[in-house]
Amino acid sequence: MDDETRWLDDEERQAWLGTLAMLMRLLPALDAQLQRDSGLGNFEYQVLAGLSESPGRMMRISELAKLSEGSLARVSQVLSRLERRGWIDRTPDPEDGRYTLAILTDRGFETVVAAAPGHVEAVRRYVIDPLTRAQLKQLATISSRVLHAIDPDSDWLARP
């Protein structure tokens, strides 16, 4: 064993295992709610929601990949499914033809608007309501610090 390894003490281990368990269970719980109530996966919902909140309900696919924390390939696959459902259109970016825009259709907007209340209620039930306002502020600070440790150049807080 490496004597240089900074092993976790009991308090650190408890914090880490609790965080890991929360992450492992939270996304599947949110995904299950969206699937049950709207027929959407969590990632599909995030893509639709990102488009719904962007100016003109459109965004470059590369920017959508950053916003949704997905690879360009994954976002493209999801957009293909959403396009077959009539929820998005794709078109070359008129400002720079090297890019493609994803555009949320009216049907896609109706879909995300219908899915949003159930999703927000699940987020409230699992994350917001169990915490006090002070704990929510701590959670935001903790999340920001962990994300910054992973990617110091990330601008996730500046996202819409």
N, C-alpha and C positions, 0 to 999 in steps of 0.2 A: 504494500500500500504506500501511497505517496504521503510523506509527512507534511507536505505543503498544502494538502487539501484542507480547505476550511469547511469542515463538516458542520451540518446544521445542529444547533442545540435543540433542546426539547421545545422551547417556545417558537423558534424559527421553523422547526419541522411541523409543529401543529398549524402554524400560519400557512405554510406551503401546502400541506395536505388538504387543509380546508379550502384554500383557493383553488387547488386542482379539482377537488370534488365539485365545487360550485361551478367551475367552468365546464366540466364534463357533463353536468346535469342541466345547466341553464339553457344552452343552445338547443339541445334536443327537446326540452320542455317547450320552448318558444316555437320550435319547428313543428312539434305535434299540434299545438294550438292552431297555428296557421294552416296546416294541412287539414285538420278536422273542420275548421270553420270556413276556410276560403279556398282550399285546394292548392295553396301556394306553399312552397318551401321558404324557409327563412331567407335564404340567399336570393331567391326570386323576389321576395317582398322587398328586401333591401335595395335591389336594383330598381324596381318600380318606384319605391319611395324616393330614392335618390333622383330619379328623373322627374318625379312629380314636384319636387322642391327646387328644381333648377330653372333658370330663366327660359321661358318658352317651352318648358317641359322637354328640353333636349340637352344632350351632352356628348362630347367626344367619347367614344368607347374607351379609349385609353384613360381618360379622366374618371369615367364610371368604374373602371377596374380599380383605380386607386381609392375611390370613395367607398367601394364595397369590400375593400380588402381582398379582392380576388385577382387571380391571374388574368391576363388578356384572353387566354384560351378558355378559361372557365366562364368568363363573362360572355364571350362570343357564343359558347354553347347554350348558355341560359337565354341570351338574346334570340337565338334561333328558335328555341321553344316558345318564347314570348311572342315572337313574330308570327309563328304558325297559328297562335291563338288570336292574332289580330290586336295585340296589346302594345306592340311597338312597331315602328318602321325604322329602316336604316337608309341613310343617304350619304353621299360624299359631302364632306364639309366644304361649303362654298368659299370659305376663307383660305382653305388649304386642302386641296384634293387628296393629299397623302393620308388624311384622317377620315374616319367615318363617324357620322353622328347617329346616335340612337335617339329616336323621337317617340315620346309616349303618346299613344293615340287616345282619343276620347274614351274608347272601350277600356284601355289600360288604366286610364285615370279613374274611371268608375270602379274598376277592380280594386285598385289600391285604396281608394276612399272607402269602399265597402269593407276591406280587410283591416283597415287601421283601428277602428274602435276595439275590436277583439284583441288585436296585438297590443295596443296600449294598455288594455285591462290586464293582460298577462304580464306585461312588464311591471305594471303597478303591483300586482299580486306577488310576483316573485322577487322584485328588487326594491321598488320604491316604498311600498307600504310597511314592510318589516323594519325599515330604518327610520331613525329620527332625522330631523333636518341637519343636525350636527354630523351624524354618521354619513348622510348623503354628501355633504361637503368633503368629509374625509375620504369617501369612496372616489369622488371626482379627483381629489388630489393624489390619492394612491394610484388610480388608473393612469393619470397623466404622468406620474413619475415612472411607473413601470413601462408605459409605452415609450417614454423618452429614453429609458435605458435600452430598450430594444432597438429604437430608431431615433437617434438624436435630431435628425433632420425632418422627422414627420411633422406634418402640419394638421394632424387630425382634429385638433381643437378649432381650427379655422374653417372646418367644413360646415356646410349649411345644415 
